């Protein structure tokens, strides 16, 4: 099974996804709405993954950087806010230093590492 895989009696819809830049160039807020489409109360774990698209070293395809468990009644919709910071984008470079290299990063939201419902590319200078 993929990371974060879980079974539920309900289906969830992800919509109105937005990545907002913060005051610092490494701060981002991921905002999305999750709706319970099922007939019973259920829990969903919203997961945010980050992929470095232009790193100078080999990095994983995607890394879990934030998550939030939410409880939803039937038909209920909730706005979920998750924050990313410097640690969400850093890598261990060839000189054994933690750095954030300038370039493009893919921010992904979903209910598991294989069930990505949305993605957006951001650029960090």
Buried (B, 14 or more C-beta within 10 A) or exposed (E): EEEBEEEBEBEBEBEEBEBEEEEEEBBBEBBBBBBBEBEEEBEBBBBBBBBBEEBEEEBEEBBBBBBBEBEBEEEEEBEBEBEBBBEBBBBEBEEEEEBBBEBEBBBBBBBBBEBBBBBBEBEBE
